[in-house]
Amino acid sequence: MHIGVGGFHRSHQAVYTERLLRLHGSGEWAICGVGLREADRAMQQVLKEQDFLYTVLELEGDGRNSVSVIGAIDDFMLAGDDPNAVLEKLSDPEVRIVSLTITEGGYYIDDNTGLFNKRHPDIQHDLQNPLRPRTAFGYLAEALARRLDRGIEPFTIMSCDSLPHNGDVTRKAMLSFAELRDPALSAWIDEKVAFPNSVLDRITPATNENHKRWLEQAHGIEDIWPVVCEPFMQWVLEDNFCNGRPEWEKVGVQFSQEMTSCEFVKIGLLNAGHIAIAYLGVLAGYRYAHEVMSDQRFVSFLRTFIDQDVAPALGGISGVDIDAYKRAIIDRFSNRHMGDHLRRLCSDGSSKIPKFINPTIFHLLWEGGNLERVALIVASWAQYLRVPDQLADRYVIEDPKVDRLQRAVRSRDQLVKRFFGLTDIFGPDLANSAELVKAFESALARLESRGVLSVLGEMRDDQMELLSLG
């Protein structure tokens, strides 16, 4: 069962599973989707109308494409319609893996303290209403409790979100929630349940009407909600399952017991790279990632950021060609046929900044490095949150903490103090860093007075001059 069926799940894990199902004698597995939010209803209804079939469009940067129909998902349940039905399905012995794409913020772990947020209203609700939970962990805990009572082996819980050590984070959240509910249940989960770490990589933008129209005209396929993605696809997975697993290695999944190097490269370069261009791109008036990458000022900024700020923090990683991965990122971000909207990249900044940008800031502070670029990235997020009048009709801030964030940046006089006072995002160390605060103030002032393109142009000129001198 997969909780959180969105574009990424349909372009990635479901595709790998589909490829396995097409192999002779490999038809043992299928996916049942689960939606915990009312917003999942649209996807559920579309897939149900199409007998749970959908199309994947892989778009090359040069205009080539490939199309495939995916049938690995055979059901989709909405928890809000019948919570007990979902709980009973999760309790079925045939369910041996529960996978998750619940966003980076859906694990209720404080990025700075590493502690589970047991006081969150949703967590408190689930502890008090175990039969009508709201969160993934509420459903998982109740289902595991029923399996324990009935003598049924537990399922593996497999995170597919872009989190460092995502399996370890999931384990901490699950055990913390279960301990609050029933220490005996927590002890059983600790002993019996597996939480594999994984690294998943495939850029999957939102589908638009042009994609659907092109699919029908070029291929004669009518699909209400196809998936658009790049050809590149990677899944590195820790071979740690407690109740069996598909033989995904037959279709290209890399099984490994050493995940750290892959995590560092993917999160440090690709996810951080997206953040580096997202808010600056919106402020510059761009809408799509490929538009940003057609501007050499942005390309120079991104290259310098990943070369000089991120890559040194990664160090030498055995078996990983970091230079090749960096080159690939530029090409992947530049794929104009994908139509990867910056709105997608800008969403949930309160979860992404701590995970994808803060580690680089810490490294630069530790090494006494140049904070100019990371400060500009953080300042662009603050400026984005202020919703300038000229942009208010073109984008909507999508973040569960949007009200707190906008209160923090509302007053320009108090902005720096209140913004860095968001300790759940920056933590006390970054908030109290005089060097970072000074660099942030400078970057924000330059954005306000000169604008994004002028600031990036000056930085590019400085970099070109350094290269010529070097």
PLY file of the C-alpha trace (Angstrom):
ply
format ascii 1.0
element vertex 470
property float x
property float y
property float z
element edge 469
property int vertex1
property int vertex2
end_header
0.00 0.00 0.00
1.25 3.47 -0.81
0.18 6.52 1.19
0.32 9.71 -0.85
-0.27 8.85 -4.51
0.97 11.87 -6.44
2.92 12.51 -9.60
6.23 11.35 -8.19
4.96 8.01 -6.95
3.27 7.38 -10.29
6.42 8.29 -12.25
8.85 6.37 -10.05
7.97 3.51 -7.69
4.89 2.51 -9.67
6.93 2.49 -12.90
9.57 0.21 -11.41
6.81 -2.08 -10.13
5.11 -2.07 -13.53
8.35 -3.10 -15.21
8.66 -5.97 -12.76
5.07 -7.08 -13.36
5.80 -7.30 -17.09
8.53 -9.86 -16.49
7.47 -13.49 -16.77
6.64 -14.96 -13.40
6.87 -11.64 -11.51
3.18 -10.85 -11.10
2.94 -11.37 -7.36
2.82 -7.70 -6.36
0.51 -4.73 -6.93
-0.04 -1.34 -5.30
-3.09 -0.13 -3.41
-3.06 3.65 -3.09
-4.23 5.48 0.03
-5.21 9.14 0.25
-5.32 10.74 3.69
-6.31 14.24 2.50
-9.44 15.51 0.85
-7.14 16.87 -1.86
-6.42 13.24 -2.85
-10.00 12.74 -3.97
-9.42 14.15 -7.46
-6.59 11.69 -8.16
-8.61 8.79 -6.76
-11.62 9.59 -8.92
-9.55 9.98 -12.08
-7.73 6.69 -11.60
-10.93 4.87 -10.73
-12.57 6.16 -13.92
-9.64 4.77 -15.92
-9.57 1.35 -14.20
-6.47 2.64 -12.34
-4.52 2.90 -15.60
-2.55 6.04 -16.49
0.10 7.18 -18.93
3.71 8.16 -18.27
5.31 10.60 -20.72
9.09 10.68 -20.60
10.29 13.88 -22.29
13.86 14.28 -23.51
15.49 17.69 -23.64
15.85 17.38 -27.42
12.14 16.81 -27.95
12.15 13.02 -28.16
9.64 11.21 -25.99
8.39 7.81 -24.96
4.95 6.83 -23.70
3.89 3.90 -21.55
0.67 2.87 -19.81
1.05 1.84 -16.16
-1.22 -0.66 -14.43
0.70 -1.41 -11.22
-1.90 0.41 -9.08
-5.02 -1.73 -8.72
-6.99 0.21 -6.10
-7.08 3.60 -4.37
-8.78 4.13 -1.01
-9.73 7.46 0.55
-9.26 7.36 4.31
-11.79 10.11 4.94
-14.60 8.08 3.37
-14.08 5.00 5.53
-11.16 5.05 7.99
-11.89 1.54 9.21
-11.77 0.13 5.69
-8.27 1.55 5.27
-7.22 0.24 8.68
-8.56 -3.22 7.85
-6.79 -3.20 4.49
-3.53 -2.25 6.23
-4.16 -5.15 8.62
-4.55 -7.67 5.79
-1.72 -10.26 5.80
-1.34 -9.74 2.04
-0.10 -6.20 2.67
3.61 -6.64 3.24
4.99 -3.15 2.51
3.56 0.29 3.22
5.39 3.04 1.39
5.09 6.78 1.92
5.32 10.04 0.01
3.87 12.37 2.62
6.23 15.35 1.98
9.24 16.35 4.04
7.04 18.00 6.66
4.84 14.96 7.16
7.17 13.20 9.61
6.74 15.63 12.54
10.49 15.64 13.29
12.11 18.93 14.30
15.03 19.50 11.92
17.15 21.19 14.58
16.52 19.06 17.66
15.75 15.79 15.89
12.82 15.30 18.27
9.32 14.13 17.39
6.72 16.89 17.67
4.35 15.13 20.01
2.44 18.34 20.74
1.34 18.87 17.14
-2.49 19.06 17.01
-2.68 16.25 14.44
-0.58 13.95 16.60
-2.65 14.75 19.67
-5.82 14.09 17.68
-4.58 10.68 16.57
-3.59 9.67 20.08
-7.07 10.54 21.30
-8.92 9.14 18.26
-7.04 6.00 17.17
-9.94 4.75 15.03
-10.24 8.00 13.06
-6.65 9.17 12.60
-5.43 12.06 10.46
-1.75 11.23 10.01
0.10 8.38 8.36
1.56 7.41 11.73
-1.87 7.25 13.31
-3.02 4.81 10.62
0.20 2.78 10.74
0.11 2.47 14.53
-3.50 1.29 14.65
-2.94 -1.16 11.80
0.19 -2.57 13.43
-1.67 -2.87 16.75
-4.36 -4.93 15.01
-1.76 -7.13 13.35
-0.06 -7.67 16.71
-3.38 -8.62 18.34
-4.23 -11.01 15.49
-0.81 -12.66 15.30
-0.10 -11.26 11.81
3.44 -10.42 10.75
4.07 -6.67 10.44
4.68 -4.84 7.18
7.82 -2.95 6.19
7.44 0.83 6.32
9.32 2.39 3.40
9.73 6.15 3.06
10.03 7.47 -0.50
10.43 11.13 0.48
13.52 13.27 -0.07
14.87 13.15 3.45
18.39 12.42 4.64
18.27 8.91 6.13
14.55 8.75 5.36
14.16 5.25 6.79
15.80 6.24 10.05
13.60 9.34 10.27
10.49 7.24 9.65
11.55 4.77 12.30
12.06 7.54 14.85
8.68 9.08 14.09
6.87 5.72 14.17
8.45 4.58 17.43
7.89 7.97 19.07
4.21 7.96 18.15
3.76 4.31 19.19
5.49 4.95 22.53
3.00 7.71 23.29
0.15 5.37 22.44
1.35 2.06 23.90
4.94 1.25 25.00
4.36 -2.47 24.35
3.35 -1.72 20.76
6.41 0.47 20.34
8.67 -2.31 21.61
7.13 -4.79 19.14
7.57 -2.36 16.24
11.14 -1.72 17.32
11.88 -5.43 17.21
9.85 -6.53 14.19
9.31 -3.70 11.70
11.88 -2.77 9.03
12.45 0.81 7.85
14.72 0.77 4.78
16.57 3.91 3.78
16.28 4.95 0.15
17.30 7.56 -2.38
14.83 8.32 -5.16
15.49 10.62 -8.07
13.29 11.66 -10.97
12.11 15.18 -11.80
8.33 15.05 -12.14
6.62 18.38 -12.86
2.91 19.00 -12.62
0.87 17.87 -15.61
-0.79 20.63 -17.63
-3.42 20.80 -20.36
-0.80 21.00 -23.11
0.62 17.65 -22.02
-2.81 16.01 -22.14
-3.64 17.56 -25.51
-0.32 16.50 -27.01
-0.74 12.94 -25.72
-4.11 12.62 -27.42
-3.03 14.23 -30.68
0.35 12.49 -31.01
-0.51 9.07 -29.60
-4.29 8.81 -29.62
-4.38 8.29 -25.85
-7.04 10.07 -23.83
-5.85 10.34 -20.24
-7.43 12.73 -17.76
-4.28 12.88 -15.63
-1.10 11.53 -17.26
2.30 11.88 -15.60
5.11 13.88 -17.17
8.72 13.20 -16.20
12.31 13.21 -17.36
13.95 10.05 -18.73
16.41 9.92 -15.82
15.27 7.63 -13.01
17.18 6.22 -10.04
16.25 4.28 -6.93
18.88 3.18 -4.44
17.31 1.11 -1.68
18.58 -0.49 1.50
17.84 -4.21 1.45
16.05 -4.18 4.80
12.55 -5.72 4.64
10.76 -7.73 7.31
8.02 -9.42 5.27
9.29 -9.95 1.74
9.73 -7.54 -1.15
9.46 -7.37 -4.96
12.57 -8.30 -6.92
13.03 -4.72 -8.04
16.72 -5.37 -8.72
15.57 -7.13 -11.92
14.34 -3.78 -13.27
17.15 -1.45 -12.28
16.74 -0.71 -8.57
20.12 -0.62 -6.85
20.15 -2.39 -3.50
22.81 -1.22 -1.09
23.62 -1.28 2.60
25.51 2.03 2.34
23.11 4.86 1.54
24.91 7.90 2.93
26.96 8.80 -0.13
23.97 8.61 -2.49
21.86 10.68 -0.10
24.49 13.40 0.20
24.89 13.71 -3.56
21.21 13.73 -4.47
19.96 15.96 -1.66
23.01 18.21 -1.59
23.13 18.82 -5.32
19.74 18.23 -6.91
17.35 19.28 -4.13
19.55 22.17 -3.00
20.02 23.16 -6.64
16.27 23.43 -7.10
16.02 25.70 -4.07
18.92 27.80 -5.36
17.02 28.76 -8.51
13.38 28.57 -7.35
12.72 31.74 -5.34
15.23 33.82 -7.25
13.61 32.65 -10.47
10.12 33.69 -9.39
11.37 37.08 -8.21
13.06 37.55 -11.59
9.74 36.99 -13.34
10.27 33.46 -14.61
7.68 30.70 -14.34
9.52 27.53 -15.34
12.85 25.95 -14.50
13.95 25.80 -18.14
13.32 29.55 -18.51
15.61 30.18 -15.55
18.28 27.95 -17.06
18.15 29.83 -20.36
19.54 32.84 -18.46
23.31 32.52 -18.16
23.29 34.58 -14.99
21.33 31.82 -13.28
23.42 29.06 -14.83
26.59 30.72 -13.56
25.10 31.19 -10.10
23.94 27.56 -9.89
27.25 26.18 -11.15
29.21 28.26 -8.67
26.89 27.33 -5.80
27.17 23.59 -6.36
30.90 23.74 -7.25
32.15 25.99 -4.47
29.57 25.71 -1.70
27.94 22.27 -1.88
30.47 19.91 -3.46
33.30 20.62 -0.98
30.98 19.64 1.86
30.38 16.28 0.18
34.07 15.45 0.01
35.33 12.49 -1.95
32.63 9.82 -2.24
33.66 6.38 -3.39
31.80 5.09 -6.42
30.05 8.38 -7.20
31.13 10.63 -10.08
30.15 13.97 -8.57
31.38 15.98 -11.55
29.19 13.95 -13.91
26.20 14.36 -11.59
26.75 18.14 -11.47
26.84 18.33 -15.27
23.70 16.23 -15.49
21.85 18.59 -13.14
22.37 21.53 -15.51
20.99 19.47 -18.41
18.08 18.11 -16.39
17.01 21.52 -15.09
17.24 22.90 -18.66
14.78 20.41 -20.18
12.27 22.81 -21.73
9.83 20.09 -22.76
9.10 19.20 -19.13
7.49 22.50 -18.16
8.66 22.19 -14.56
6.84 25.07 -12.86
8.75 27.04 -10.24
5.65 26.96 -8.08
6.34 23.25 -7.45
9.94 23.93 -6.50
8.96 26.80 -4.18
6.39 24.84 -2.20
7.01 23.83 1.44
10.07 26.02 1.90
9.81 25.68 5.68
10.58 21.96 5.26
13.02 22.20 2.35
15.32 25.00 3.56
16.34 23.17 6.78
17.01 19.91 4.95
18.53 21.11 1.69
20.23 24.46 2.43
21.05 24.59 6.15
23.64 21.77 5.98
25.64 23.77 3.42
25.40 26.89 5.58
26.74 24.97 8.57
29.65 23.67 6.50
30.52 27.12 5.19
30.40 28.59 8.69
32.59 25.78 10.00
35.13 26.23 7.21
34.99 30.02 7.18
33.68 29.95 3.60
31.90 32.52 1.48
28.30 32.97 2.63
27.26 35.26 -0.21
25.39 32.69 -2.29
23.61 30.79 0.52
22.63 34.12 2.08
21.15 35.22 -1.25
19.15 31.99 -1.49
17.71 32.44 2.01
17.07 36.15 1.35
15.22 35.28 -1.87
12.93 33.02 0.16
12.23 35.85 2.61
11.53 38.24 -0.26
9.28 35.66 -1.92
7.30 35.32 1.31
6.61 39.05 1.31
4.54 38.63 -1.89
5.40 41.87 -3.69
2.36 43.50 -5.26
3.62 42.86 -8.78
3.78 39.12 -8.09
0.66 38.59 -5.97
-1.51 37.66 -8.96
1.03 35.16 -10.33
1.79 32.80 -7.49
0.37 31.46 -4.27
2.64 30.49 -1.38
2.14 26.82 -0.62
3.50 26.07 2.84
1.84 24.65 5.96
3.53 27.41 7.98
2.62 30.24 5.62
0.89 32.39 8.26
3.86 32.29 10.66
6.30 32.88 7.84
4.49 35.89 6.50
4.10 37.39 9.96
7.86 37.10 10.38
8.61 39.09 7.19
5.73 41.57 7.36
7.64 44.39 9.04
10.84 45.32 7.22
12.31 46.86 10.36
11.85 43.66 12.33
12.31 41.22 9.46
15.81 39.95 10.20
15.15 39.42 13.90
11.77 37.76 13.41
12.81 35.71 10.40
15.82 34.19 12.12
13.67 33.86 15.21
11.95 30.95 13.45
14.10 28.48 15.36
12.22 25.45 14.06
13.66 26.39 10.66
17.05 27.91 11.44
17.79 26.61 14.90
19.63 28.62 17.55
23.07 28.23 15.96
22.19 29.83 12.63
19.93 32.42 14.23
22.80 33.56 16.44
25.46 33.55 13.72
26.59 37.15 13.27
28.30 36.24 9.98
25.15 34.68 8.49
22.85 37.46 9.68
25.18 40.09 8.21
25.38 38.26 4.89
21.59 37.86 4.85
21.01 41.56 5.54
23.36 42.48 2.72
21.74 40.05 0.28
18.22 41.21 1.12
19.19 44.88 0.73
20.75 44.17 -2.67
17.65 42.28 -3.84
15.45 45.18 -2.76
17.58 47.92 -4.31
18.90 46.29 -7.49
16.72 43.28 -8.23
17.58 39.64 -8.87
19.02 39.91 -12.36
21.32 42.78 -11.50
22.59 41.02 -8.37
23.22 37.77 -10.25
24.87 39.68 -13.08
27.29 41.31 -10.66
28.07 37.95 -9.05
28.68 36.41 -12.48
31.00 39.23 -13.46
32.94 38.77 -10.21
33.20 35.04 -10.83
34.37 35.51 -14.43
37.01 37.95 -13.24
38.25 35.45 -10.64
38.39 32.72 -13.27
40.39 34.93 -15.61
42.81 35.85 -12.83
43.10 32.21 -11.84
0 1
1 2
2 3
3 4
4 5
5 6
6 7
7 8
8 9
9 10
10 11
11 12
12 13
13 14
14 15
15 16
16 17
17 18
18 19
19 20
20 21
21 22
22 23
23 24
24 25
25 26
26 27
27 28
28 29
29 30
30 31
31 32
32 33
33 34
34 35
35 36
36 37
37 38
38 39
39 40
40 41
41 42
42 43
43 44
44 45
45 46
46 47
47 48
48 49
49 50
50 51
51 52
52 53
53 54
54 55
55 56
56 57
57 58
58 59
59 60
60 61
61 62
62 63
63 64
64 65
65 66
66 67
67 68
68 69
69 70
70 71
71 72
72 73
73 74
74 75
75 76
76 77
77 78
78 79
79 80
80 81
81 82
82 83
83 84
84 85
85 86
86 87
87 88
88 89
89 90
90 91
91 92
92 93
93 94
94 95
95 96
96 97
97 98
98 99
99 100
100 101
101 102
102 103
103 104
104 105
105 106
106 107
107 108
108 109
109 110
110 111
111 112
112 113
113 114
114 115
115 116
116 117
117 118
118 119
119 120
120 121
121 122
122 123
123 124
124 125
125 126
126 127
127 128
128 129
129 130
130 131
131 132
132 133
133 134
134 135
135 136
136 137
137 138
138 139
139 140
140 141
141 142
142 143
143 144
144 145
145 146
146 147
147 148
148 149
149 150
150 151
151 152
152 153
153 154
154 155
155 156
156 157
157 158
158 159
159 160
160 161
161 162
162 163
163 164
164 165
165 166
166 167
167 168
168 169
169 170
170 171
171 172
172 173
173 174
174 175
175 176
176 177
177 178
178 179
179 180
180 181
181 182
182 183
183 184
184 185
185 186
186 187
187 188
188 189
189 190
190 191
191 192
192 193
193 194
194 195
195 196
196 197
197 198
198 199
199 200
200 201
201 202
202 203
203 204
204 205
205 206
206 207
207 208
208 209
209 210
210 211
211 212
212 213
213 214
214 215
215 216
216 217
217 218
218 219
219 220
220 221
221 222
222 223
223 224
224 225
225 226
226 227
227 228
228 229
229 230
230 231
231 232
232 233
233 234
234 235
235 236
236 237
237 238
238 239
239 240
240 241
241 242
242 243
243 244
244 245
245 246
246 247
247 248
248 249
249 250
250 251
251 252
252 253
253 254
254 255
255 256
256 257
257 258
258 259
259 260
260 261
261 262
262 263
263 264
264 265
265 266
266 267
267 268
268 269
269 270
270 271
271 272
272 273
273 274
274 275
275 276
276 277
277 278
278 279
279 280
280 281
281 282
282 283
283 284
284 285
285 286
286 287
287 288
288 289
289 290
290 291
291 292
292 293
293 294
294 295
295 296
296 297
297 298
298 299
299 300
300 301
301 302
302 303
303 304
304 305
305 306
306 307
307 308
308 309
309 310
310 311
311 312
312 313
313 314
314 315
315 316
316 317
317 318
318 319
319 320
320 321
321 322
322 323
323 324
324 325
325 326
326 327
327 328
328 329
329 330
330 331
331 332
332 333
333 334
334 335
335 336
336 337
337 338
338 339
339 340
340 341
341 342
342 343
343 344
344 345
345 346
346 347
347 348
348 349
349 350
350 351
351 352
352 353
353 354
354 355
355 356
356 357
357 358
358 359
359 360
360 361
361 362
362 363
363 364
364 365
365 366
366 367
367 368
368 369
369 370
370 371
371 372
372 373
373 374
374 375
375 376
376 377
377 378
378 379
379 380
380 381
381 382
382 383
383 384
384 385
385 386
386 387
387 388
388 389
389 390
390 391
391 392
392 393
393 394
394 395
395 396
396 397
397 398
398 399
399 400
400 401
401 402
402 403
403 404
404 405
405 406
406 407
407 408
408 409
409 410
410 411
411 412
412 413
413 414
414 415
415 416
416 417
417 418
418 419
419 420
420 421
421 422
422 423
423 424
424 425
425 426
426 427
427 428
428 429
429 430
430 431
431 432
432 433
433 434
434 435
435 436
436 437
437 438
438 439
439 440
440 441
441 442
442 443
443 444
444 445
445 446
446 447
447 448
448 449
449 450
450 451
451 452
452 453
453 454
454 455
455 456
456 457
457 458
458 459
459 460
460 461
461 462
462 463
463 464
464 465
465 466
466 467
467 468
468 469
